[in-house]
């Protein structure tokens, strides 16, 4: 904001370094304890939304969790299918359930579908086992046939040998061709054939081998089907276990316990898997902590300890926002926490903007609202910066008395940077340059700048003007007016910078716009306003159109554009005041 910075090692340097808004925000958060539990922006936003929402009716909460207990009882009685049907009734409580029970029912149905698929595999394996039995019986029959052929062959072979011994060759004659047992067909008594039935015997053995291989192939198919079946069952269990983990990770702790009970019944397990058991136990313990935290919250609110009570409720909400104790908490109690948090947010913004005059009053209000609030940190910051600003002004006065204008200017600028709203800035300015013999020139220049309403130039040269106009009530009043105008402009600039860092460009533009209404020709404000206008073009356009229409007394058209602007930025002071002003005008008789 200024060309000079506080010197190294000072309290002001440590607390508020110029241009380092992030550090200032951290100091402000630490001072009021704004980030003690909900440091995540998303969770903080959800908690704020919860505080502003009406409580879920106690009858609805009671009915929902009674239904959940009923389902658990059905599972304990081994009425799994009936319990599954009741999940659809539980899912009808959309405000609490959010469709989770319906998804759980779908998961269970998917498990049963998988079981039906495995039953199909069982039927297939049954058919294969029948085929194996048939193949085995065929092999046994073929084996018996082959064995009978072998026996018949052996019998005929033995009969042939006996006949050989009984034929004429037994007298010592050698059969023709010298082949034992061989006799030509034209002989009167030929020996019977004893050769084995080669073709039919070979076919029998091949058929038997084929049936045996078929049996082995069918057994292999059964084994593959059993492996596939086991894989399906194992994957189904793993997937359901992961789903229970997802419920736990997303804070659906009541459904964690319910889903785990379904797991045991659906998969016919006596105990939970180790990881699931840990999550069930953690969910039960967390719910106990939440119920205890809400109970402590109620107790502390009753004692007026709103700061500690607010922390208890925020902790309980972060643990399980779907716990019945959290869901059913009365709106009147939540509004107390919301009002307290709103005051803390205002205090944080004032510290960032260095508006310590307003901060003192706000801290007093917070202390009345929450007597247990520890204001020591913010007050320590305020007191330290105020002390530094006073010391800087003292150094500036001493330097001016010694004729060291450069040092006096540096010290005064440092004092103003440490505390822009210091009420002593303009009153002490008159004592800085008593030793400077520039009164006549200063007065002429001062009068010219006042005539031009160039308050920025008066502010920049206030140390030179103060001694010259001392004792002149009219000029002193003009100087005071200029300093106050610039002080408001600087505070607005600081506020705009804070809002810009938070991404609130429309709020930043409005802060500068409101300040510019009192200082329309200030170059710094106009430059900043022009830059912000481009970043909030639609909102600025809506405000300008509303003002133009209002100037032409086109009330309806103007009101439409103010409402358009309010829709884009609900916190807009300009839009809200315009709507209120024009609404009253429309409601006046004869309007």
Helices and strands as residue ranges (DSSP letters): H 11-15, H 21-32, H 41-52, H 58-76, H 80-91, H 94-97, H 100-166, G 168-171, G 176-178, H 198-249, H 253-266, H 274-302, H 306-319, H 324-327, H 331-353, H 356-369, H 376-401, H 405-418, H 424-429, H 439-452, H 455-460, H 462-469, H 473-501, H 505-516, H 523-535, H 537-551, H 555-568, H 573-587
